[in-house]
Amino acid sequence: MSLSLALPDRPALAVSWLYRLAEIERGRFAPWLAVALGAGVLVYAALPAEPNRLWVWPAPFGLLLACAIGWRWPMLGWPLGLLAAGWLGFADAAWQAGRQPPMPELPRGASIIEGRVAAVEALPEGRRVTLAEARLDGEAPIARLLRVRLRADDSAAPQPGDRLVLRAMVRPPAAPAYPGAWDFQRAAWFSGLGGNGFALGRATLTPGEAPPRLPALRAGLEARIDAALPGAPGAIAAALLTGSQSAIPPPALLAMRDSGLAHLLSVSGLHIAIVMGLAYGLLRWAFALLPWVALRLPGRPAAALGALAAGGLYMLLTGAQLPMQRSFAMAAFATLGLLVGRRAFSLRGWAIAFGAVVLIAPMAVLHPSFQMSFAAVLALIAGWEWLRPKLPTAQGWRRRLFLAGFGLVATSLLAGLATTPYGLHHFGRLQVYGVAANALAVPLTSFFIMPAGMLAVALLPFGLEDWALRPMGWGIEAMLGIARWVAGWPGASLALPPLPGWGLAVASLGLVWLCLWRARWRLFGLPLLALGLAATAFDRPPDIMVSGDGRLIALHAGEDLFWQRQSGAGRLDRDAFARRYGLASAEPLPREGSLGEGRILCTPGACTLGAGPARAVLLRGAPPAEACANAALVLSAEPVRGRCAAAVIDRFAVWRQGPHAVWLGPAGVRILSDRAARGDRPWVPPPPLPRGSPSPDPPAPVE
């Protein structure tokens, strides 16, 4: 049914038009409350400082008030409900931030760490353990988790619940690679992580008395898989069955990413749908074979509840990650719909699952897995709702086969298009042949790999898991072959500059507008999507970027990126810098010469970028006196001591303010530091003090 967009002239007709609109869009207003809830979280994350606590506690009452008004005056209640839901998301994020334990003060040198093993992750070489109740050099246990990578030659095999002692270097979570990049410290603040490190010596283990059942089961399953399937197939099998991707070799990850199949490695809706579908089919078959059960139990509801239980166990086995939480919530509402005779998958169910995850973990809204997962499901529900009436009835095996193939291609296309803005924003890559790769790999995963994995889990108590794991490995080898084949096609994966945050927000609004409404005005979402995807054209990347340790300084001129890289420059910083410009890597600055269409001039002592009031000089051995007198900005990997008339970014500046980004323009130089970009937030460490300075007062609690 369509709705004319021509607005009436008289007030009475305007009211009539609004009521017609409300009737056409019946059932489509409530999902917008979930969208507003997520928007409130985004507003909180963008603040330069923590809000006052007085804004937090009245939020639930504001939502109740909006519901009461909406019950009496629906036209007024819906916009008030949007505001109240946004307020609730904002308040929930602030409350969750305020209840987190403070970051520990970690030693600058090596320390003896003792703690309880909370989790064990297999790596391509060695293991990584997560320690709870960790003590550093015999001090009181810290309230946060520590993650430590064991030495590759360490023969220790820790299990969850064991006590571990080792000598290690630990560091707090890293700052963003550049202003505006992914905030590792914010993610660690909300996840409970206090630091990362690596072992300097071998670990000493004391077996635990009663290890937690699920982590122990997960670790035991990973060990059995590794024994049966060494190498990449075993690591991928472990990722599918336990949720841990840390052991997958980089070449396999690269092939899966470039072919558009990386989503198959992250347990989510596809995997839980396969598990629940298998459980549902087996239970229906089993009930039909038992006449006594078939005559006394309603087959479909009983099988649906059993399938939901199987999905819940699979979610717990894989660590209850965010995509799995969303998928299980959707599955629970689908099961409820089946039990009461309603449609299993709907936009209202999507909204309830969205809101439930956001209320439990509000900052998940910023995570790429959350965004891509919910965007894909939203597009699939809305797309199939629009396509279903237009498809012919399946009669005959040829038409059924055609519809099955069409459904597979349409599903891959809808999910791929919906997740494109998020992939561009977070990873700066576009997989061109993802639909073709998924058309081959998804059926293989659905009908062979995952059923074999579920059979392996069922055979685990009897020690017969090898019978299923080996066929599962054959299927994974075939999937990897597809990934490598498609990734080798010309232009399979394009590196593009990432979408700016405002572009992602506009594209997200366009996607939601297109999918949630029913009338023709939903088509206004298409130009919003186009504008969001084109946002890169309006976003000018920095001309200069400096890493947080000063060891990496990048100069951008024209279409080229050059950098000065000192020993010890982090690989993550190098990759993030190149990705910011949509490049695979960069060229080192030469000893001398003209670069970047003549914009960069290098001599043995310095490199110059720009001219006039936007002239920046990178010192490479030349004394700073001349640069300070003739440049608007002086860059140096070492401290620039003494007075300088120009702005200075040196080792001291990045030590105090974090990474820097610089734009050069006709009006002069604009400098943005990471500390200025993020503001005064709980997860942003206070400015460091020189050694010997008195310790600052502890931060006041969040008001």
C-alpha positions in Angstrom: 0.0 0.0 0.0 1.4 3.4 -0.9 1.0 6.9 0.6 0.9 10.1 -1.4 3.6 12.5 -0.2 1.6 15.6 -1.2 0.8 17.4 2.0 -2.8 18.9 2.4 -3.4 22.6 2.8 -6.0 22.8 5.5 -5.4 21.8 9.2 -8.3 19.3 9.3 -6.9 17.5 6.2 -3.4 17.6 7.8 -4.7 15.8 10.8 -6.5 13.3 8.6 -3.3 12.8 6.7 -1.4 12.0 9.9 -4.0 9.5 11.0 -3.8 7.8 7.6 0.0 7.7 7.9 -0.3 6.2 11.4 -2.7 3.5 10.1 -0.4 2.6 7.2 2.7 2.5 9.4 0.9 0.6 12.2 3.5 -1.6 14.0 6.4 0.4 12.6 6.7 3.1 15.3 7.8 0.9 18.2 11.1 -0.2 16.6 12.2 3.4 16.4 12.4 3.4 20.2 15.2 0.9 20.0 17.0 3.1 17.4 16.6 6.1 19.8 18.0 4.0 22.6 21.2 3.4 20.6 21.4 7.0 19.5 21.4 8.1 23.2 24.5 5.9 23.7 26.2 7.5 20.8 25.5 11.0 22.2 27.1 9.9 25.5 30.2 8.5 23.7 30.6 11.8 21.8 30.6 14.0 24.9 33.9 15.8 25.8 33.3 15.2 29.6 31.2 13.0 31.8 27.6 14.1 32.4 26.2 15.1 35.8 24.7 12.2 37.7 21.4 14.1 38.0 20.8 13.3 34.3 21.0 9.6 34.9 18.5 8.5 37.5 15.3 10.2 36.2 15.7 8.5 32.8 13.5 5.4 33.4 10.8 7.6 34.9 10.9 9.8 31.8 10.3 6.7 29.6 7.3 5.7 31.8 5.9 9.2 31.6 6.2 9.2 27.8 4.4 5.8 27.6 1.6 7.2 29.8 1.2 10.2 27.5 1.4 8.0 24.4 -1.5 5.8 25.8 -3.7 8.9 25.9 -2.4 10.9 23.0 -0.5 8.6 20.5 0.6 11.4 18.2 2.3 13.2 21.0 3.5 10.1 22.8 5.7 8.7 20.0 8.1 11.7 19.7 8.2 12.0 23.5 8.9 8.3 23.6 11.9 8.8 21.2 13.3 11.5 23.4 12.8 9.3 26.5 14.3 6.3 24.9 17.4 8.3 23.9 17.6 9.7 27.4 17.5 6.1 28.8 20.3 4.9 26.5 22.4 8.0 27.4 21.8 7.4 31.2 22.5 3.6 30.9 25.8 4.3 29.2 26.8 6.8 31.9 25.7 4.5 34.7 27.7 1.6 33.2 30.8 3.8 32.9 30.5 5.0 36.5 30.3 1.5 38.0 33.5 0.2 36.4 36.6 -0.3 38.6 39.4 2.1 38.1 42.4 1.3 36.0 45.3 -0.2 38.0 48.7 1.6 38.3 50.9 -0.9 36.4 54.7 -1.0 37.0 57.0 0.4 34.3 59.3 -2.6 34.4 59.0 -6.3 34.7 57.1 -7.7 37.6 56.1 -11.1 39.1 52.4 -11.7 38.4 50.3 -14.2 40.2 46.7 -14.8 39.4 43.8 -17.2 38.6 43.4 -18.3 35.0 40.0 -17.0 33.8 40.4 -17.9 30.1 43.0 -19.5 27.8 43.3 -18.6 24.1 45.3 -20.5 21.6 47.5 -18.5 19.3 49.3 -19.4 16.1 52.4 -19.7 18.3 51.8 -20.3 22.0 48.9 -19.3 24.3 47.5 -16.2 25.8 45.9 -16.3 29.3 43.5 -14.0 31.0 44.2 -13.6 34.7 41.7 -12.6 37.4 42.6 -11.4 40.9 46.1 -10.8 39.7 48.8 -9.7 42.2 51.8 -7.7 40.9 55.0 -8.2 42.9 52.9 -9.4 45.9 50.7 -6.4 46.1 47.0 -6.5 46.7 45.0 -8.1 43.9 43.7 -5.7 41.2 40.1 -5.4 40.4 40.6 -5.8 36.6 41.7 -8.6 34.3 45.2 -8.9 32.9 45.9 -10.6 29.5 49.4 -12.1 29.1 50.9 -13.9 26.2 53.0 -16.9 27.2 56.3 -17.7 25.6 56.1 -19.8 22.5 58.5 -22.4 24.0 56.6 -22.6 27.3 55.3 -26.2 27.8 52.8 -25.1 30.5 49.2 -26.0 29.6 47.1 -23.8 31.9 43.4 -24.5 32.3 40.7 -22.1 33.6 40.8 -22.2 37.4 44.5 -22.9 37.7 46.8 -20.5 39.6 49.7 -19.1 37.5 52.9 -17.3 38.5 55.2 -15.8 35.9 57.5 -12.9 35.2 56.1 -10.5 32.6 55.9 -7.0 31.2 52.4 -5.6 31.3 51.2 -2.3 29.9 47.9 -0.4 30.1 45.6 -0.6 27.1 46.9 1.5 24.2 45.5 4.9 23.2 44.0 5.2 19.7 46.5 5.0 16.9 45.5 8.6 15.8 42.8 11.1 16.9 39.5 9.6 16.0 40.7 6.0 15.6 39.3 3.0 17.4 39.5 3.6 21.2 41.2 0.6 22.8 41.1 2.2 26.2 37.4 2.8 26.1 36.8 -0.8 25.0 39.0 -2.0 27.9 37.2 0.2 30.4 33.9 -1.4 29.7 35.2 -4.9 29.3 37.0 -5.0 32.6 40.5 -5.4 31.1 43.3 -3.7 33.0 46.4 -4.4 30.8 48.1 -6.5 28.3 51.6 -8.0 28.3 54.0 -10.8 27.5 55.9 -13.3 29.6 59.6 -13.0 30.0 60.0 -16.4 31.6 58.2 -19.7 31.8 55.0 -20.0 33.9 54.6 -22.0 37.1 51.2 -23.6 37.4 49.2 -24.8 40.4 46.1 -26.9 39.4 42.8 -25.4 40.5 40.4 -27.3 42.7 37.2 -26.6 40.9 37.6 -25.0 37.4 34.5 -23.3 36.0 32.7 -25.8 33.8 32.1 -23.9 30.7 35.6 -22.4 30.3 37.0 -25.9 31.1 34.7 -27.5 28.5 35.7 -24.9 26.0 39.5 -25.4 26.6 39.1 -29.1 26.5 37.2 -29.0 23.2 39.9 -26.7 21.7 42.6 -29.2 22.8 40.7 -32.1 21.2 40.2 -30.1 18.0 43.9 -29.2 17.8 44.9 -32.9 18.3 42.6 -34.0 15.5 43.0 -31.1 13.1 46.3 -29.3 13.2 46.9 -26.0 11.4 44.4 -23.7 9.9 41.5 -26.2 9.6 41.7 -26.9 13.4 41.9 -23.2 14.2 38.8 -22.5 12.1 37.0 -25.4 13.6 37.7 -24.1 17.1 36.5 -20.7 16.0 33.2 -22.2 14.9 32.7 -24.3 18.0 34.1 -22.2 20.8 34.2 -18.7 19.4 37.9 -18.1 19.7 39.6 -16.8 16.5 43.0 -16.1 18.0 44.7 -19.3 16.7 43.8 -18.8 13.0 46.9 -18.2 10.9 47.2 -14.7 9.3 47.2 -16.0 5.7 43.9 -17.9 6.3 42.4 -14.8 7.9 43.6 -12.6 5.0 42.0 -14.9 2.4 38.7 -15.1 4.3 38.7 -11.3 4.6 39.5 -10.5 1.0 36.9 -12.9 -0.3 34.1 -11.6 1.9 33.9 -14.7 4.0 35.3 -13.4 7.3 31.8 -13.3 8.8 31.7 -17.1 8.7 34.5 -17.1 11.3 32.6 -14.9 13.8 29.9 -17.0 15.4 26.6 -15.1 14.9 23.1 -15.5 13.5 24.0 -17.9 10.7 25.7 -20.3 13.1 23.0 -20.3 15.7 20.4 -20.7 13.0 22.2 -23.8 11.7 22.4 -25.3 15.2 18.8 -24.6 16.0 17.6 -25.8 12.6 19.4 -29.1 13.0 18.1 -29.5 16.6 14.6 -28.7 15.5 14.7 -31.2 12.6 16.2 -34.0 14.7 13.7 -33.4 17.5 10.7 -33.4 15.1 12.0 -36.7 13.6 12.6 -38.2 17.0 9.1 -37.3 18.3 7.6 -38.8 15.1 9.4 -42.1 15.7 8.0 -42.4 19.2 4.2 -42.8 19.0 3.7 -42.4 22.8 5.5 -39.0 22.6 3.8 -38.0 19.4 0.4 -38.6 20.8 1.0 -36.6 24.0 3.3 -33.7 23.0 2.7 -31.0 20.4 5.5 -31.7 18.1 6.3 -28.3 16.7 6.3 -26.3 20.0 8.2 -29.0 21.8 10.8 -29.2 19.1 11.1 -25.4 19.0 11.8 -25.2 22.7 14.4 -28.0 22.4 16.0 -26.1 19.5 16.1 -22.9 21.6 17.8 -24.8 24.4 20.4 -26.1 22.0 20.9 -22.6 20.7 21.4 -21.3 24.3 24.0 -24.0 25.0 25.8 -23.1 21.8 25.8 -19.4 22.8 27.4 -20.3 26.2 29.9 -22.6 24.6 31.1 -19.9 22.3 31.5 -17.3 25.1 28.2 -15.4 24.7 29.7 -12.8 22.4 27.7 -9.8 21.3 26.5 -11.2 17.9 25.5 -14.4 19.6 23.5 -12.5 22.3 21.7 -10.7 19.5 21.1 -13.9 17.6 19.8 -15.8 20.6 17.5 -12.9 21.6 16.1 -13.0 18.1 15.8 -16.8 18.3 13.9 -16.6 21.6 11.4 -14.1 20.1 11.0 -16.3 17.0 10.3 -19.3 19.2 7.8 -17.3 21.2 6.1 -16.2 18.0 6.0 -19.9 16.9 4.4 -20.9 20.2 1.7 -18.3 20.0 1.0 -18.6 16.3 2.6 -15.4 15.2 5.3 -14.7 12.6 8.6 -15.9 13.7 10.9 -13.1 12.5 9.7 -9.5 12.6 11.0 -6.0 12.9 9.5 -5.8 16.4 11.5 -8.8 17.4 14.6 -7.2 15.9 13.9 -4.0 18.0 13.4 -5.9 21.2 16.7 -7.9 20.7 18.5 -4.6 19.8 17.2 -2.9 22.9 18.0 -5.8 25.2 21.6 -5.9 24.1 22.0 -2.2 24.3 20.6 -2.0 27.9 23.0 -4.8 29.0 26.1 -3.6 27.2 25.4 0.0 25.9 28.9 0.6 24.5 28.4 -2.4 22.2 26.7 0.1 19.9 30.1 1.3 18.9 31.5 -2.2 18.1 31.7 -3.3 14.4 30.3 -6.8 15.1 27.2 -5.3 16.8 26.6 -2.8 14.0 27.2 -5.2 11.1 25.1 -8.0 12.8 22.0 -5.8 13.4 22.3 -4.1 10.1 22.4 -7.4 8.2 19.4 -8.8 10.1 17.4 -5.6 9.6 18.0 -5.6 5.9 17.1 -9.3 5.7 13.8 -8.9 7.5 12.7 -5.8 5.6 14.0 -7.1 2.3 12.2 -10.5 2.5 9.1 -8.8 3.8 9.1 -6.7 0.5 10.1 -9.6 -1.7 7.9 -12.4 -0.4 4.6 -11.3 -2.1 6.5 -10.9 -5.4 7.9 -14.4 -5.5 6.1 -17.2 -7.3 4.8 -20.2 -5.5 7.3 -23.1 -5.4 5.8 -25.9 -7.5 8.1 -28.6 -9.0 11.7 -29.3 -8.2 13.1 -27.0 -10.8 11.2 -24.0 -9.4 12.1 -25.0 -5.9 15.8 -25.2 -6.9 15.6 -21.8 -8.6 13.9 -20.2 -5.5 16.6 -21.7 -3.3 19.4 -20.3 -5.4 17.7 -17.0 -5.7 17.1 -16.9 -1.9 20.8 -17.6 -1.3 22.0 -14.9 -3.7 19.4 -12.4 -2.4 20.3 -13.0 1.2 24.0 -12.5 0.5 23.3 -9.4 -1.5 21.0 -7.8 1.2 23.4 -8.6 4.0 26.4 -7.5 2.0 24.9 -4.1 1.0 23.7 -3.4 4.5 27.1 -4.0 6.1 29.1 -2.1 3.5 29.0 1.2 5.3 30.3 -0.4 8.6 33.0 -2.3 6.8 34.2 0.9 5.2 34.1 2.8 8.4 35.9 0.3 10.6 38.2 -1.5 8.2 38.4 0.7 5.0 37.9 -2.3 2.7 35.4 -3.3 0.1 35.0 -7.0 -0.9 33.8 -6.9 -4.5 33.0 -10.6 -5.0 31.5 -11.4 -1.6 28.2 -12.5 -3.1 29.9 -15.1 -5.3 32.1 -16.4 -2.5 29.1 -16.6 -0.1 27.0 -18.4 -2.7 29.6 -21.2 -2.6 30.7 -21.2 1.0 27.5 -20.6 2.9 25.8 -23.9 1.7 29.0 -25.8 2.5 29.1 -24.3 6.0 25.3 -24.8 6.6 24.9 -28.4 5.3 28.3 -30.0 6.0 30.8 -28.1 8.2 28.5 -27.0 11.0 26.5 -30.3 11.2 29.8 -32.2 11.4 30.9 -29.8 14.2 27.7 -30.4 16.2 28.1 -34.1 15.8 31.7 -33.8 17.1 30.4 -32.0 20.2 27.8 -34.7 20.8 30.4 -37.4 20.5 32.9 -35.7 22.8 31.8 -37.5 26.0 32.4 -40.8 24.3 35.9 -39.9 23.0 34.7 -40.4 19.4 34.8 -36.8 18.2 37.5 -37.7 15.6 34.9 -39.4 13.5 33.2 -36.0 13.0 36.1 -33.6 13.2 37.9 -35.1 10.3 35.0 -34.6 7.8 34.6 -31.2 9.3 38.2 -30.5 8.5 37.6 -31.6 4.9 34.8 -29.1 4.6 36.9 -26.3 6.1 39.7 -27.1 3.6 37.2 -26.7 0.8 35.9 -23.4 2.3 39.5 -22.1 2.5 40.0 -23.2 -1.1 37.0 -21.1 -2.1 38.3 -18.2 -0.1 41.8 -18.3 -1.7 40.3 -18.7 -5.2 38.0 -15.7 -4.9 40.6 -13.6 -3.1 42.9 -14.1 -6.1 40.4 -12.6 -8.5 41.4 -9.1 -9.9 40.4 -6.4 -7.5 38.8 -8.8 -5.0 39.4 -6.5 -2.1 39.7 -2.7 -2.5 41.4 -0.5 0.2 39.5 2.7 0.5 39.7 5.7 2.9 37.4 4.9 5.9 34.0 6.6 6.2 34.0 9.4 8.7 31.8 9.1 11.7 29.2 11.5 10.5 29.0 9.6 7.2 28.3 6.3 9.0 25.6 8.0 11.1 23.9 9.4 8.0 24.2 6.0 6.2 22.8 4.2 9.3 19.8 6.6 9.4 19.2 6.0 5.7 19.3 2.2 6.2 16.9 2.4 9.2 14.6 4.8 7.4 14.4 2.5 4.4 13.8 -0.7 6.3 11.5 0.4 9.2 8.9 2.4 7.2 6.3 0.8 5.0 5.0 3.7 2.8 6.7 5.3 -0.2 8.4 7.9 2.0 10.8 5.2 3.1 12.6 5.9 -0.2 14.0 9.0 1.3 16.4 6.6 3.0 18.1 6.0 -0.4 19.6 9.5 -0.8 20.6 9.4 2.9 22.5 6.1 2.2 24.1 7.6 -0.8 25.2 10.7 1.0 26.6 8.6 3.9 28.6 6.4 1.5 29.9 9.5 -0.4 31.0 11.2 2.9 34.7 10.3 2.2 34.6 12.8 -0.7 33.9 15.6 1.8 36.4 14.3 4.5 39.9 15.7 4.2 42.4 13.4 5.8 45.2 14.9 7.9 48.4 16.1 6.1 50.5 14.9 9.0 50.1 12.2 11.7 52.3 11.4 14.6 52.0 8.2 16.7 51.7 8.2 20.4 55.4 7.3 21.0 56.7 9.6 18.2 58.4 6.7 16.4 56.1 7.0 13.4 55.5 10.3 11.6 53.5 10.2 8.4 53.4 13.0 5.7 50.6 13.0 3.2 50.9 14.8 -0.2 48.6 14.3 -3.2 47.8 10.6 -3.4 51.0 9.5 -1.7 51.9 8.7 1.9 55.4 8.8 3.2 56.6 8.2 6.7 59.6 8.3 9.0 59.8 5.1 11.0 62.1 4.6 13.8 63.1 1.3 15.4 60.3 0.0 17.7 57.4 1.6 15.7 54.3 -0.5 16.3 52.8 -2.6 13.5 49.3 -1.6 14.6 50.2 2.1 14.2 51.6 1.5 10.7 48.6 -0.4 9.6 46.2 2.2 11.1 48.0 5.1 9.5 47.9 3.4 6.0 44.3 2.4 6.4 43.4 6.0 7.3 44.4 7.0 3.7 43.0 3.9 2.0 46.4 2.5 1.3 48.1 -0.8 1.9 51.3 0.7 3.1 53.5 3.8 2.7 57.0 4.7 1.4 59.8 5.7 3.7 61.0 9.3 3.4 64.2 9.4 1.3 67.4 11.0 2.5 66.8 13.8 0.0 64.6 14.7 -3.0 61.2 16.1 -3.9 58.1 14.0 -3.3 54.3 14.1 -3.4 54.0 16.3 -6.6 56.6 18.6 -5.2 54.9 19.3 -1.9 57.5 17.5 0.2 61.2 18.5 0.0 63.7 16.4 1.9 67.3 17.2 2.7 69.7 15.1 4.9 68.7 17.2 7.9 65.0 17.9 7.5 61.9 17.4 5.4 59.5 20.4 4.6 55.8 20.1 3.8 53.7 23.1 2.7 54.6 26.7 2.5 53.9 30.1 4.0 51.7 30.1 7.1 51.2 26.3 6.7 54.9 25.3 6.5 55.8 22.2 8.5 59.4 21.0 9.1 60.3 17.5 10.1 63.7 17.5 11.8 66.0 14.7 11.0 69.2 15.8 12.6 69.2 19.5 11.7 69.3 21.9 14.7 65.8 23.3 15.5 66.8 27.0 15.6 66.3 27.7 11.9 63.0 25.7 11.7 61.6 27.4 14.8 62.2 30.8 13.2 60.9 29.9 9.7 58.2 27.3 10.1 54.6 27.3 11.5 55.1 23.7 12.8 58.2 21.8 13.9 58.0 18.0 14.0 60.6 15.8 15.7 60.9 12.3 17.0 63.2 13.6 19.7 62.6 16.4 22.3 62.9 19.9 20.9 64.4 21.7 23.8 64.5 25.5 24.4 62.1 28.2 23.2 60.5 27.8 19.8 58.2 30.4 18.1 56.5 27.7 16.0 54.1 25.0 17.3 56.1 21.9 18.2 55.1 18.2 18.1 58.0 16.2 19.6 58.5 13.3 21.9 57.3 15.4 24.9 54.2 16.5 23.1 53.0 13.0 22.3 54.0 11.8 25.7 51.7 14.4 27.3 48.9 14.6 24.7 49.0 11.3 22.8 48.9 10.9 19.0 48.5 14.1 16.8 46.9 14.9 13.5 47.7 18.0 11.6 45.9 19.8 8.7 47.8 22.4 6.7 45.7 25.1 4.9 45.7 28.7 3.6 44.7 29.9 7.1 47.6 28.1 8.8 48.0 25.0 10.8 45.3 23.1 12.7 46.5 20.6 15.3 44.3 18.0 17.0 45.8 15.8 19.7 44.2 12.6 21.0 43.6 14.1 24.4 41.7 17.0 22.9 39.7 14.7 20.6 38.5 12.4 23.4 38.2 14.9 26.2 38.1 14.2 29.9 36.5 10.7 30.1 37.0 8.0 32.7 38.9 5.8 30.3 41.3 8.5 29.2 44.4 8.4 31.5 45.4 11.7 33.2 48.3 13.6 31.8 51.6 11.9 32.8 53.9 13.5 35.3 57.7 13.5 35.1 59.5 11.1 37.4 59.8 12.4 40.9 56.7 14.6 40.7 54.1 14.3 43.5 51.2 12.0 42.6 48.0 13.8 41.7 45.0 13.5 43.8 42.7 10.6 42.9 40.0 11.5 40.5 36.7 12.5 41.9 33.8 10.1 41.4 31.6 10.7 38.3 28.8 13.1 39.1 
